[in-house]
């Protein structure tokens, strides 16, 4: 069974930060409506499922040959989190993406999620090592991941649509990014402490 449940905080934090998939969801909700975009959530989940498991397989196959691969990926993941948190303070790109991309389809969300570096973060640093030890642990972690992914996707659909349509005038995208960066740093700390 999974020993430490602190990974749930890190999953929430990483899924909440504005990334490629969240931007696609927000733009799609603004352009096509919430109902149509809600059918995109399984594409996001499948993209994460494939990407996380591909990274986990690569780690499993290469860790015996390169014993420091997991440590290197942990450091790389931590560096990515720090870079992403810093970038969130500087770059509001939700409006730019919405203006450039029209008629978003589920396959765009799937491929954006498949190429998302957050998958490496989940596979190498956030999901417990016991996840791939048994089918029961894998199913349990995937169920928890789904339970976090669905409300996060819905949040980005509602909130992103409200920002892009101008319904929320007091909260701008840059403020959202700054709070996301702060939440990311605070929620990833237990995982970092556990690693070191």
Residue pairs with C-beta under 8 A, 6 or more apart in sequence:
1 130
1 137
2 128
2 130
2 131
2 137
2 140
2 141
3 128
3 130
4 128
4 194
6 190
6 191
6 194
7 126
7 127
7 128
7 191
8 144
8 148
9 187
9 190
9 191
10 125
10 126
10 187
10 188
10 190
10 191
11 122
11 126
11 144
11 145
11 148
12 148
12 152
12 187
13 183
13 184
13 186
13 187
13 188
14 81
14 118
14 121
14 122
14 126
14 184
14 188
15 22
15 118
15 148
15 149
15 152
16 22
16 152
16 155
16 180
16 183
16 184
17 84
17 85
17 88
17 180
17 181
17 183
17 184
18 88
18 93
18 94
18 176
18 177
18 180
19 84
19 116
19 118
20 112
20 113
20 115
20 116
21 44
21 47
21 109
21 112
21 113
21 116
21 118
22 152
22 153
22 156
22 160
23 93
23 94
23 97
23 160
24 40
24 97
24 101
24 104
24 108
24 109
24 112
25 37
25 40
25 44
25 109
25 153
25 156
25 157
25 160
26 94
26 98
26 156
26 157
26 159
26 160
26 161
26 163
26 164
27 94
27 97
27 98
27 101
27 104
27 160
27 164
28 36
28 37
28 40
28 104
28 109
28 157
29 37
29 156
29 157
29 158
29 160
29 161
30 98
30 160
30 161
30 164
30 165
31 98
31 102
31 103
31 104
32 104
34 157
34 158
34 161
37 157
38 154
38 157
39 106
40 104
40 106
40 109
40 153
41 149
41 150
41 153
41 154
42 106
43 106
43 107
43 109
43 110
43 113
44 109
44 110
44 113
44 149
44 153
45 146
45 149
46 110
46 113
47 109
47 110
47 111
47 112
47 113
47 114
47 116
48 113
48 116
48 118
48 119
48 122
48 145
48 149
49 142
50 114
51 113
51 114
51 115
51 116
51 119
51 123
52 119
52 122
52 123
52 127
53 123
54 119
55 119
55 120
55 122
55 123
55 124
56 123
56 127
56 131
56 132
59 69
59 70
59 73
59 123
59 124
60 132
62 69
63 69
63 70
70 124
73 120
73 124
73 125
74 124
74 125
74 195
76 120
76 124
77 120
77 121
77 124
77 125
77 126
78 125
78 192
80 117
80 120
80 121
81 121
81 184
81 185
81 188
84 181
84 184
85 181
85 184
85 185
86 181
88 177
88 178
88 180
88 181
88 184
89 177
89 178
89 181
91 177
92 172
92 173
92 174
92 177
94 160
94 163
94 164
94 173
95 164
95 173
98 164
101 108
113 119
122 145
125 191
125 195
126 191
127 141
128 137
128 141
130 137
131 137
131 138
131 141
132 138
159 168
159 176
161 167
162 168
163 171
163 172
163 173
163 176
